[in-house]
Amino acid sequence: MSKVLEMTDEQRQTNRKRTLKGGRIVFGGLSQVFDCTIRNTSETGALLVLPSTLGVPGAFLLYVDNECTRRPVEVVWRREDRMGVRFTGPAESTLKRAS
């Protein structure tokens, strides 16, 4: 018989910091965009809150508006209006560099 983890069991590998940042979930060759709120972050992932997770794929780019960065993520878990994501690559600047 397997042990079922309860919602209160901590499964994260690193501590998360509370935050309140605007973000965007981007996929489909940059053609699909969902606004979200980033509620907490760590070195390895984040908690995203949005009106509905319906239609959001299992992997996408997460743009962090006030940091002018984006990074690839994958969904670890999802509920009706929130999802936990794992960072799958480094953050990249979205600012254009002067030539």
Secondary structure, DSSP 8 states (H G I E B T S, - for coil): ------TTS---SS--EEEEEEEEEEETTTTEEEEEEEEEE-SSEEEEE-S--TT--SEEEEEEGGGTEEEEEEEEEE-SSEEEEEE-S--EE-S----
